[in-house]
């Protein structure tokens, strides 16, 4: 499966605490759902067991929003911690 990251998504990885490998795994193996503007969303939970911005979390959820274009082009990435 071909998964590419738009420059916007690539820029957001570090500030949101996600990695490119997590995004690829989310698209390849995560839950798929319809999103706004004809896009497709992907969601996957990862064990985290670490601190993020001064608080401890056991789970990180990565969401990737993509369009199908020679595989998947990920437009943006969101990470949630709980």
N, CA, C and O atoms as a CHARMM CRD file, in Angstrom:
* protein
*
  328
    1    1 UNK  N      0.84800  -1.17400   0.00000 PROA 1      0.00000
    2    1 UNK  CA     0.00000   0.00000   0.00000 PROA 1      0.00000
    3    1 UNK  C      0.89500   1.24000   0.00000 PROA 1      0.00000
    4    1 UNK  O      1.78000   1.38500   0.84400 PROA 1      0.00000
    5    2 UNK  N      0.65200   2.11200  -0.94300 PROA 2      0.00000
    6    2 UNK  CA     1.42900   3.34300  -1.06200 PROA 2      0.00000
    7    2 UNK  C      0.78300   4.43900  -0.20200 PROA 2      0.00000
    8    2 UNK  O     -0.36200   4.82600  -0.43800 PROA 2      0.00000
    9    3 UNK  N      1.52600   4.93400   0.79700 PROA 3      0.00000
   10    3 UNK  CA     1.04700   6.00900   1.67500 PROA 3      0.00000
   11    3 UNK  C      2.06900   7.13300   1.62700 PROA 3      0.00000
   12    3 UNK  O      3.23800   6.94100   1.96500 PROA 3      0.00000
   13    4 UNK  N      1.61400   8.31300   1.20200 PROA 4      0.00000
   14    4 UNK  CA     2.48900   9.48900   1.15200 PROA 4      0.00000
   15    4 UNK  C      1.93200  10.56900   2.06300 PROA 4      0.00000
   16    4 UNK  O      0.72600  10.62900   2.30100 PROA 4      0.00000
   17    5 UNK  N      2.81100  11.42200   2.57200 PROA 5      0.00000
   18    5 UNK  CA     2.36800  12.50600   3.44500 PROA 5      0.00000
   19    5 UNK  C      2.50300  13.83600   2.71700 PROA 5      0.00000
   20    5 UNK  O      3.55800  14.14900   2.16500 PROA 5      0.00000
   21    6 UNK  N      1.43900  14.60700   2.72100 PROA 6      0.00000
   22    6 UNK  CA     1.44700  15.97200   2.20000 PROA 6      0.00000
   23    6 UNK  C      2.39100  16.78500   3.09200 PROA 6      0.00000
   24    6 UNK  O      2.53100  16.46000   4.27100 PROA 6      0.00000
   25    7 UNK  N      3.03500  17.81800   2.57700 PROA 7      0.00000
   26    7 UNK  CA     3.92400  18.62800   3.42200 PROA 7      0.00000
   27    7 UNK  C      3.24500  19.16300   4.68800 PROA 7      0.00000
   28    7 UNK  O      3.88900  19.26500   5.73200 PROA 7      0.00000
   29    8 UNK  N      1.95900  19.50300   4.61000 PROA 8      0.00000
   30    8 UNK  CA     1.23200  19.96900   5.79500 PROA 8      0.00000
   31    8 UNK  C      1.21300  18.87800   6.86800 PROA 8      0.00000
   32    8 UNK  O      1.48400  19.14700   8.03900 PROA 8      0.00000
   33    9 UNK  N      0.89400  17.65400   6.46500 PROA 9      0.00000
   34    9 UNK  CA     0.86400  16.53500   7.41900 PROA 9      0.00000
   35    9 UNK  C      2.25300  16.28300   7.99000 PROA 9      0.00000
   36    9 UNK  O      2.39600  16.05100   9.19100 PROA 9      0.00000
   37   10 UNK  N      3.26200  16.32500   7.15600 PROA 10     0.00000
   38   10 UNK  CA     4.65200  16.10900   7.60200 PROA 10     0.00000
   39   10 UNK  C      5.04200  17.16200   8.64000 PROA 10     0.00000
   40   10 UNK  O      5.68500  16.83700   9.63800 PROA 10     0.00000
   41   11 UNK  N      4.66200  18.41100   8.41500 PROA 11     0.00000
   42   11 UNK  CA     4.97700  19.49200   9.35600 PROA 11     0.00000
   43   11 UNK  C      4.27900  19.30500  10.69800 PROA 11     0.00000
   44   11 UNK  O      4.80600  19.71700  11.73100 PROA 11     0.00000
   45   12 UNK  N      3.11300  18.69500  10.69500 PROA 12     0.00000
   46   12 UNK  CA     2.33200  18.54600  11.92800 PROA 12     0.00000
   47   12 UNK  C      2.76700  17.36500  12.79400 PROA 12     0.00000
   48   12 UNK  O      2.41400  17.30900  13.97300 PROA 12     0.00000
   49   13 UNK  N      3.52400  16.42200  12.23400 PROA 13     0.00000
   50   13 UNK  CA     3.91100  15.22400  12.98700 PROA 13     0.00000
   51   13 UNK  C      4.58800  15.55300  14.30700 PROA 13     0.00000
   52   13 UNK  O      4.14000  15.09300  15.35800 PROA 13     0.00000
   53   14 UNK  N      5.64100  16.32600  14.27500 PROA 14     0.00000
   54   14 UNK  CA     6.40600  16.60800  15.49700 PROA 14     0.00000
   55   14 UNK  C      5.59400  17.40200  16.50800 PROA 14     0.00000
   56   14 UNK  O      5.63400  17.10300  17.70100 PROA 14     0.00000
   57   15 UNK  N      4.86100  18.40500  16.05300 PROA 15     0.00000
   58   15 UNK  CA     4.11100  19.23100  17.00400 PROA 15     0.00000
   59   15 UNK  C      2.95500  18.47100  17.64800 PROA 15     0.00000
   60   15 UNK  O      2.49200  18.84400  18.72600 PROA 15     0.00000
   61   16 UNK  N      2.49000  17.41600  16.99800 PROA 16     0.00000
   62   16 UNK  CA     1.37900  16.63700  17.54600 PROA 16     0.00000
   63   16 UNK  C      1.83300  15.31800  18.16400 PROA 16     0.00000
   64   16 UNK  O      1.02700  14.58700  18.74000 PROA 16     0.00000
   65   17 UNK  N      3.12900  15.01700  18.04400 PROA 17     0.00000
   66   17 UNK  CA     3.68800  13.85500  18.72200 PROA 17     0.00000
   67   17 UNK  C      3.50400  12.53600  18.00500 PROA 17     0.00000
   68   17 UNK  O      3.60500  11.48400  18.63700 PROA 17     0.00000
   69   18 UNK  N      3.24100  12.55000  16.72800 PROA 18     0.00000
   70   18 UNK  CA     3.08700  11.31600  15.96100 PROA 18     0.00000
   71   18 UNK  C      4.33700  11.08900  15.10500 PROA 18     0.00000
   72   18 UNK  O      5.10700  12.01400  14.84700 PROA 18     0.00000
   73   19 UNK  N      4.51600   9.85400  14.67700 PROA 19     0.00000
   74   19 UNK  CA     5.63500   9.53800  13.78300 PROA 19     0.00000
   75   19 UNK  C      5.08200   9.12500  12.42100 PROA 19     0.00000
   76   19 UNK  O      3.91100   8.76700  12.29100 PROA 19     0.00000
   77   20 UNK  N      5.93600   9.18300  11.42500 PROA 20     0.00000
   78   20 UNK  CA     5.52400   8.76800  10.08900 PROA 20     0.00000
   79   20 UNK  C      5.15500   7.27800  10.08100 PROA 20     0.00000
   80   20 UNK  O      4.21200   6.87700   9.39900 PROA 20     0.00000
   81   21 UNK  N      5.89200   6.46900  10.83100 PROA 21     0.00000
   82   21 UNK  CA     5.59100   5.03200  10.90400 PROA 21     0.00000
   83   21 UNK  C      4.20500   4.79100  11.50300 PROA 21     0.00000
   84   21 UNK  O      3.48400   3.90100  11.05200 PROA 21     0.00000
   85   22 UNK  N      3.82700   5.57500  12.51300 PROA 22     0.00000
   86   22 UNK  CA     2.49000   5.43900  13.10300 PROA 22     0.00000
   87   22 UNK  C      1.40400   5.82200  12.10200 PROA 22     0.00000
   88   22 UNK  O      0.35300   5.18300  12.05000 PROA 22     0.00000
   89   23 UNK  N      1.64800   6.84300  11.32200 PROA 23     0.00000
   90   23 UNK  CA     0.67000   7.27500  10.31800 PROA 23     0.00000
   91   23 UNK  C      0.49100   6.19100   9.26000 PROA 23     0.00000
   92   23 UNK  O     -0.63700   5.87300   8.88200 PROA 23     0.00000
   93   24 UNK  N      1.58800   5.62900   8.78500 PROA 24     0.00000
   94   24 UNK  CA     1.50200   4.56500   7.77900 PROA 24     0.00000
   95   24 UNK  C      0.75900   3.36200   8.35500 PROA 24     0.00000
   96   24 UNK  O     -0.08100   2.77600   7.67200 PROA 24     0.00000
   97   25 UNK  N      1.05500   2.98400   9.59900 PROA 25     0.00000
   98   25 UNK  CA     0.36600   1.86300  10.24500 PROA 25     0.00000
   99   25 UNK  C     -1.11600   2.17100  10.42900 PROA 25     0.00000
  100   25 UNK  O     -1.95500   1.28100  10.29700 PROA 25     0.00000
  101   26 UNK  N     -1.44000   3.41600  10.73200 PROA 26     0.00000
  102   26 UNK  CA    -2.83700   3.81500  10.90400 PROA 26     0.00000
  103   26 UNK  C     -3.60600   3.66100   9.60200 PROA 26     0.00000
  104   26 UNK  O     -4.72400   3.14400   9.60000 PROA 26     0.00000
  105   27 UNK  N     -3.02800   4.09900   8.50700 PROA 27     0.00000
  106   27 UNK  CA    -3.69600   3.97800   7.21000 PROA 27     0.00000
  107   27 UNK  C     -3.78300   2.50600   6.79300 PROA 27     0.00000
  108   27 UNK  O     -4.81000   2.07300   6.27100 PROA 27     0.00000
  109   28 UNK  N     -2.73300   1.74900   7.01600 PROA 28     0.00000
  110   28 UNK  CA    -2.69800   0.35100   6.57700 PROA 28     0.00000
  111   28 UNK  C     -3.57700  -0.56300   7.42100 PROA 28     0.00000
  112   28 UNK  O     -4.19800  -1.48400   6.89100 PROA 28     0.00000
  113   29 UNK  N     -3.63900  -0.31600   8.73800 PROA 29     0.00000
  114   29 UNK  CA    -4.26600  -1.27800   9.63200 PROA 29     0.00000
  115   29 UNK  C     -5.37000  -0.70000  10.51500 PROA 29     0.00000
  116   29 UNK  O     -6.02700  -1.44300  11.24400 PROA 29     0.00000
  117   30 UNK  N     -5.58200   0.61500  10.45700 PROA 30     0.00000
  118   30 UNK  CA    -6.53600   1.23800  11.35800 PROA 30     0.00000
  119   30 UNK  C     -7.97400   1.17100  10.88200 PROA 30     0.00000
  120   30 UNK  O     -8.27200   0.69100   9.78800 PROA 30     0.00000
  121   31 UNK  N     -8.85800   1.66700  11.73700 PROA 31     0.00000
  122   31 UNK  CA   -10.28400   1.78800  11.41900 PROA 31     0.00000
  123   31 UNK  C    -10.45100   2.84900  10.33800 PROA 31     0.00000
  124   31 UNK  O     -9.81300   3.90100  10.38700 PROA 31     0.00000
  125   32 UNK  N    -11.29700   2.57200   9.38000 PROA 32     0.00000
  126   32 UNK  CA   -11.53800   3.49400   8.26600 PROA 32     0.00000
  127   32 UNK  C    -12.93600   4.08800   8.42300 PROA 32     0.00000
  128   32 UNK  O    -13.88500   3.37400   8.74700 PROA 32     0.00000
  129   33 UNK  N    -13.06200   5.41300   8.18900 PROA 33     0.00000
  130   33 UNK  CA   -14.36800   6.05800   8.29800 PROA 33     0.00000
  131   33 UNK  C    -14.45700   7.22600   7.31700 PROA 33     0.00000
  132   33 UNK  O    -13.43600   7.81100   6.95600 PROA 33     0.00000
  133   34 UNK  N    -15.68400   7.57100   6.88100 PROA 34     0.00000
  134   34 UNK  CA   -15.84000   8.70000   5.96500 PROA 34     0.00000
  135   34 UNK  C    -15.61200  10.01600   6.69700 PROA 34     0.00000
  136   34 UNK  O    -15.96200  10.16300   7.86700 PROA 34     0.00000
  137   35 UNK  N    -15.02300  10.95900   5.99000 PROA 35     0.00000
  138   35 UNK  CA   -14.74200  12.28000   6.56200 PROA 35     0.00000
  139   35 UNK  C    -15.29500  13.35700   5.63200 PROA 35     0.00000
  140   35 UNK  O    -15.76600  13.06500   4.53300 PROA 35     0.00000
  141   36 UNK  N    -15.23100  14.59800   6.08800 PROA 36     0.00000
  142   36 UNK  CA   -15.73600  15.72400   5.30100 PROA 36     0.00000
  143   36 UNK  C    -14.97700  15.88800   3.98900 PROA 36     0.00000
  144   36 UNK  O    -13.84400  15.43100   3.83800 PROA 36     0.00000
  145   37 UNK  N    -15.62700  16.54300   3.06500 PROA 37     0.00000
  146   37 UNK  CA   -15.03500  16.94300   1.78500 PROA 37     0.00000
  147   37 UNK  C    -14.56100  15.75800   0.95200 PROA 37     0.00000
  148   37 UNK  O    -13.60400  15.88400   0.18800 PROA 37     0.00000
  149   38 UNK  N    -15.21900  14.60800   1.09100 PROA 38     0.00000
  150   38 UNK  CA   -14.88000  13.44400   0.29400 PROA 38     0.00000
  151   38 UNK  C    -13.60100  12.74300   0.71500 PROA 38     0.00000
  152   38 UNK  O    -13.07900  11.91000  -0.02500 PROA 38     0.00000
  153   39 UNK  N    -13.10200  13.06200   1.86700 PROA 39     0.00000
  154   39 UNK  CA   -11.87000  12.44500   2.35900 PROA 39     0.00000
  155   39 UNK  C    -12.19200  11.18500   3.14300 PROA 39     0.00000
  156   39 UNK  O    -13.34600  10.90800   3.46700 PROA 39     0.00000
  157   40 UNK  N    -11.15500  10.43800   3.43500 PROA 40     0.00000
  158   40 UNK  CA   -11.29100   9.23300   4.24300 PROA 40     0.00000
  159   40 UNK  C    -10.44900   9.40500   5.49300 PROA 40     0.00000
  160   40 UNK  O     -9.30000   9.84200   5.42800 PROA 40     0.00000
  161   41 UNK  N    -11.03000   9.05700   6.63000 PROA 41     0.00000
  162   41 UNK  CA   -10.29600   9.11000   7.88200 PROA 41     0.00000
  163   41 UNK  C     -9.86600   7.71500   8.29900 PROA 41     0.00000
  164   41 UNK  O    -10.54000   6.72300   8.01900 PROA 41     0.00000
  165   42 UNK  N     -8.73400   7.66600   8.97000 PROA 42     0.00000
  166   42 UNK  CA    -8.20700   6.41800   9.51700 PROA 42     0.00000
  167   42 UNK  C     -7.86700   6.67400  10.97700 PROA 42     0.00000
  168   42 UNK  O     -7.35900   7.74000  11.32300 PROA 42     0.00000
  169   43 UNK  N     -8.14900   5.69200  11.83800 PROA 43     0.00000
  170   43 UNK  CA    -7.92000   5.87300  13.27500 PROA 43     0.00000
  171   43 UNK  C     -7.31500   4.59100  13.84400 PROA 43     0.00000
  172   43 UNK  O     -7.74500   3.48500  13.51700 PROA 43     0.00000
  173   44 UNK  N     -6.30800   4.76500  14.70300 PROA 44     0.00000
  174   44 UNK  CA    -5.69600   3.60000  15.35900 PROA 44     0.00000
  175   44 UNK  C     -5.13600   4.02200  16.70300 PROA 44     0.00000
  176   44 UNK  O     -4.57300   5.10800  16.83900 PROA 44     0.00000
  177   45 UNK  N     -5.29500   3.15000  17.70200 PROA 45     0.00000
  178   45 UNK  CA    -4.72400   3.37800  19.02300 PROA 45     0.00000
  179   45 UNK  C     -3.38200   2.66000  19.13700 PROA 45     0.00000
  180   45 UNK  O     -3.20800   1.54400  18.64600 PROA 45     0.00000
  181   46 UNK  N     -2.43500   3.33600  19.80200 PROA 46     0.00000
  182   46 UNK  CA    -1.11400   2.77300  20.05100 PROA 46     0.00000
  183   46 UNK  C     -0.83400   2.82200  21.54800 PROA 46     0.00000
  184   46 UNK  O     -1.19600   3.79700  22.20800 PROA 46     0.00000
  185   47 UNK  N     -0.19200   1.78500  22.10000 PROA 47     0.00000
  186   47 UNK  CA     0.24000   1.88000  23.50100 PROA 47     0.00000
  187   47 UNK  C      1.25700   3.02000  23.60800 PROA 47     0.00000
  188   47 UNK  O      2.13200   3.14800  22.75200 PROA 47     0.00000
  189   48 UNK  N      1.15200   3.82600  24.62100 PROA 48     0.00000
  190   48 UNK  CA     2.04200   4.98500  24.75900 PROA 48     0.00000
  191   48 UNK  C      2.87000   4.90500  26.03600 PROA 48     0.00000
  192   48 UNK  O      4.09900   4.94200  25.97100 PROA 48     0.00000
  193   49 UNK  N      2.22900   4.79600  27.18600 PROA 49     0.00000
  194   49 UNK  CA     2.91000   4.65200  28.48100 PROA 49     0.00000
  195   49 UNK  C      4.07500   5.63100  28.64700 PROA 49     0.00000
  196   49 UNK  O      5.20000   5.22900  28.94600 PROA 49     0.00000
  197   50 UNK  N      3.79300   6.90400  28.45200 PROA 50     0.00000
  198   50 UNK  CA     4.83300   7.93700  28.56200 PROA 50     0.00000
  199   50 UNK  C      4.18400   9.28100  28.86000 PROA 50     0.00000
  200   50 UNK  O      2.96200   9.39900  28.94600 PROA 50     0.00000
  201   51 UNK  N      5.03500  10.28800  29.01500 PROA 51     0.00000
  202   51 UNK  CA     4.55400  11.65100  29.22700 PROA 51     0.00000
  203   51 UNK  C      4.46300  12.39200  27.90600 PROA 51     0.00000
  204   51 UNK  O      5.29600  12.22100  27.01600 PROA 51     0.00000
  205   52 UNK  N      3.44300  13.21200  27.80000 PROA 52     0.00000
  206   52 UNK  CA     3.30400  14.13400  26.67400 PROA 52     0.00000
  207   52 UNK  C      2.90200  15.47700  27.28000 PROA 52     0.00000
  208   52 UNK  O      1.87700  15.59000  27.95100 PROA 52     0.00000
  209   53 UNK  N      3.72000  16.47700  27.03300 PROA 53     0.00000
  210   53 UNK  CA     3.49300  17.83500  27.53800 PROA 53     0.00000
  211   53 UNK  C      3.21500  17.83700  29.03900 PROA 53     0.00000
  212   53 UNK  O      2.29500  18.50100  29.51700 PROA 53     0.00000
  213   54 UNK  N      4.03800  17.07200  29.77700 PROA 54     0.00000
  214   54 UNK  CA     3.99000  17.10200  31.23200 PROA 54     0.00000
  215   54 UNK  C      2.95700  16.21200  31.89900 PROA 54     0.00000
  216   54 UNK  O      2.85500  16.21300  33.12600 PROA 54     0.00000
  217   55 UNK  N      2.18400  15.44800  31.12700 PROA 55     0.00000
  218   55 UNK  CA     1.19600  14.54300  31.70200 PROA 55     0.00000
  219   55 UNK  C      1.43800  13.13100  31.18600 PROA 55     0.00000
  220   55 UNK  O      1.86800  12.93800  30.04900 PROA 55     0.00000
  221   56 UNK  N      1.15200  12.13800  32.04300 PROA 56     0.00000
  222   56 UNK  CA     1.32400  10.73900  31.67600 PROA 56     0.00000
  223   56 UNK  C      0.06000  10.21400  30.98500 PROA 56     0.00000
  224   56 UNK  O     -1.05900  10.47200  31.42700 PROA 56     0.00000
  225   57 UNK  N      0.26600   9.47500  29.89400 PROA 57     0.00000
  226   57 UNK  CA    -0.83500   8.85700  29.15800 PROA 57     0.00000
  227   57 UNK  C     -0.46900   7.41400  28.81800 PROA 57     0.00000
  228   57 UNK  O      0.69200   7.10700  28.54600 PROA 57     0.00000
  229   58 UNK  N     -1.45800   6.54400  28.83700 PROA 58     0.00000
  230   58 UNK  CA    -1.19300   5.14200  28.51000 PROA 58     0.00000
  231   58 UNK  C     -1.44500   4.82800  27.03000 PROA 58     0.00000
  232   58 UNK  O     -0.93000   3.84200  26.50300 PROA 58     0.00000
  233   59 UNK  N     -2.24200   5.67500  26.36500 PROA 59     0.00000
  234   59 UNK  CA    -2.62400   5.40300  24.97700 PROA 59     0.00000
  235   59 UNK  C     -2.50400   6.66200  24.12300 PROA 59     0.00000
  236   59 UNK  O     -2.82400   7.76800  24.56000 PROA 59     0.00000
  237   60 UNK  N     -2.03300   6.46100  22.89600 PROA 60     0.00000
  238   60 UNK  CA    -2.02300   7.53500  21.89800 PROA 60     0.00000
  239   60 UNK  C     -2.90500   7.08400  20.74000 PROA 60     0.00000
  240   60 UNK  O     -2.74600   5.97700  20.22500 PROA 60     0.00000
  241   61 UNK  N     -3.83300   7.94300  20.33400 PROA 61     0.00000
  242   61 UNK  CA    -4.68500   7.66000  19.18600 PROA 61     0.00000
  243   61 UNK  C     -4.24600   8.56000  18.04300 PROA 61     0.00000
  244   61 UNK  O     -4.16600   9.77900  18.19500 PROA 61     0.00000
  245   62 UNK  N     -3.96400   7.95600  16.90900 PROA 62     0.00000
  246   62 UNK  CA    -3.55300   8.71100  15.72700 PROA 62     0.00000
  247   62 UNK  C     -4.69600   8.66600  14.72100 PROA 62     0.00000
  248   62 UNK  O     -5.23200   7.60000  14.41700 PROA 62     0.00000
  249   63 UNK  N     -5.06200   9.84300  14.20900 PROA 63     0.00000
  250   63 UNK  CA    -6.03800   9.95100  13.13400 PROA 63     0.00000
  251   63 UNK  C     -5.34700  10.57400  11.93300 PROA 63     0.00000
  252   63 UNK  O     -4.62800  11.56600  12.05800 PROA 63     0.00000
  253   64 UNK  N     -5.57200   9.98500  10.77800 PROA 64     0.00000
  254   64 UNK  CA    -5.01100  10.50500   9.52900 PROA 64     0.00000
  255   64 UNK  C     -6.16800  10.72500   8.56800 PROA 64     0.00000
  256   64 UNK  O     -7.03700   9.86500   8.42700 PROA 64     0.00000
  257   65 UNK  N     -6.17900  11.86600   7.91500 PROA 65     0.00000
  258   65 UNK  CA    -7.20200  12.19200   6.92100 PROA 65     0.00000
  259   65 UNK  C     -6.52700  12.23300   5.56000 PROA 65     0.00000
  260   65 UNK  O     -5.53700  12.93700   5.35900 PROA 65     0.00000
  261   66 UNK  N     -7.09200  11.45100   4.61300 PROA 66     0.00000
  262   66 UNK  CA    -6.39700  11.24500   3.34800 PROA 66     0.00000
  263   66 UNK  C     -7.36700  11.24100   2.16800 PROA 66     0.00000
  264   66 UNK  O     -8.58200  11.12500   2.32400 PROA 66     0.00000
  265   67 UNK  N     -6.77600  11.37200   0.98500 PROA 67     0.00000
  266   67 UNK  CA    -7.50500  11.19000  -0.27300 PROA 67     0.00000
  267   67 UNK  C     -6.77600  10.11000  -1.06600 PROA 67     0.00000
  268   67 UNK  O     -5.56300   9.93200  -0.95400 PROA 67     0.00000
  269   68 UNK  N     -7.55900   9.39900  -1.86800 PROA 68     0.00000
  270   68 UNK  CA    -6.95900   8.35900  -2.70700 PROA 68     0.00000
  271   68 UNK  C     -6.37100   9.00900  -3.94600 PROA 68     0.00000
  272   68 UNK  O     -7.08700   9.61100  -4.74600 PROA 68     0.00000
  273   69 UNK  N     -5.05700   8.88200  -4.09500 PROA 69     0.00000
  274   69 UNK  CA    -4.34500   9.50400  -5.20600 PROA 69     0.00000
  275   69 UNK  C     -3.04300   8.73000  -5.39900 PROA 69     0.00000
  276   69 UNK  O     -2.05100   9.01000  -4.72600 PROA 69     0.00000
  277   70 UNK  N     -3.03900   7.76100  -6.31400 PROA 70     0.00000
  278   70 UNK  CA    -1.89700   6.84400  -6.46500 PROA 70     0.00000
  279   70 UNK  C     -1.55900   6.21900  -5.12000 PROA 70     0.00000
  280   70 UNK  O     -0.41700   6.30400  -4.66800 PROA 70     0.00000
  281   71 UNK  N     -2.51400   5.60600  -4.49400 PROA 71     0.00000
  282   71 UNK  CA    -2.40100   5.12800  -3.11800 PROA 71     0.00000
  283   71 UNK  C     -3.10900   6.14400  -2.23900 PROA 71     0.00000
  284   71 UNK  O     -4.12300   6.71200  -2.64500 PROA 71     0.00000
  285   72 UNK  N     -2.59300   6.38200  -1.04300 PROA 72     0.00000
  286   72 UNK  CA    -3.20000   7.35200  -0.12900 PROA 72     0.00000
  287   72 UNK  C     -2.27300   8.53500   0.07800 PROA 72     0.00000
  288   72 UNK  O     -1.08500   8.37100   0.35400 PROA 72     0.00000
  289   73 UNK  N     -2.83400   9.73500  -0.05700 PROA 73     0.00000
  290   73 UNK  CA    -2.11700  10.97200   0.25800 PROA 73     0.00000
  291   73 UNK  C     -2.70900  11.50200   1.55000 PROA 73     0.00000
  292   73 UNK  O     -3.85300  11.95600   1.57500 PROA 73     0.00000
  293   74 UNK  N     -1.93400  11.44500   2.62000 PROA 74     0.00000
  294   74 UNK  CA    -2.38300  11.91200   3.93200 PROA 74     0.00000
  295   74 UNK  C     -2.24600  13.42400   3.97100 PROA 74     0.00000
  296   74 UNK  O     -1.16400  13.97000   3.76000 PROA 74     0.00000
  297   75 UNK  N     -3.37600  14.10200   4.24800 PROA 75     0.00000
  298   75 UNK  CA    -3.40300  15.56200   4.23600 PROA 75     0.00000
  299   75 UNK  C     -3.12600  16.16800   5.60000 PROA 75     0.00000
  300   75 UNK  O     -2.47600  17.20800   5.70200 PROA 75     0.00000
  301   76 UNK  N     -3.61500  15.52300   6.64400 PROA 76     0.00000
  302   76 UNK  CA    -3.35000  16.02900   7.99000 PROA 76     0.00000
  303   76 UNK  C     -3.39000  14.88000   8.99000 PROA 76     0.00000
  304   76 UNK  O     -3.96400  13.82200   8.73300 PROA 76     0.00000
  305   77 UNK  N     -2.76900  15.11900  10.12300 PROA 77     0.00000
  306   77 UNK  CA    -2.64100  14.11100  11.17900 PROA 77     0.00000
  307   77 UNK  C     -3.02600  14.74200  12.51200 PROA 77     0.00000
  308   77 UNK  O     -2.64200  15.87400  12.80800 PROA 77     0.00000
  309   78 UNK  N     -3.78900  14.00000  13.31100 PROA 78     0.00000
  310   78 UNK  CA    -4.17000  14.44700  14.65500 PROA 78     0.00000
  311   78 UNK  C     -3.77700  13.33800  15.62600 PROA 78     0.00000
  312   78 UNK  O     -3.97600  12.15700  15.34100 PROA 78     0.00000
  313   79 UNK  N     -3.22200  13.71900  16.76500 PROA 79     0.00000
  314   79 UNK  CA    -2.91000  12.74800  17.82200 PROA 79     0.00000
  315   79 UNK  C     -3.66200  13.14700  19.08000 PROA 79     0.00000
  316   79 UNK  O     -3.69100  14.31500  19.46700 PROA 79     0.00000
  317   80 UNK  N     -4.26500  12.15600  19.70300 PROA 80     0.00000
  318   80 UNK  CA    -4.95700  12.36400  20.98700 PROA 80     0.00000
  319   80 UNK  C     -4.33600  11.42300  22.00800 PROA 80     0.00000
  320   80 UNK  O     -3.91000  10.31500  21.68300 PROA 80     0.00000
  321   81 UNK  N     -4.29600  11.88300  23.22800 PROA 81     0.00000
  322   81 UNK  CA    -3.67600  11.09400  24.28700 PROA 81     0.00000
  323   81 UNK  C     -4.69600  10.84700  25.39300 PROA 81     0.00000
  324   81 UNK  O     -5.43400  11.75300  25.78000 PROA 81     0.00000
  325   82 UNK  N     -4.73100   9.62800  25.89300 PROA 82     0.00000
  326   82 UNK  CA    -5.62400   9.31100  27.00700 PROA 82     0.00000
  327   82 UNK  C     -5.10800   8.10600  27.75900 PROA 82     0.00000
  328   82 UNK  O     -5.72200   7.67800  28.73600 PROA 82     0.00000
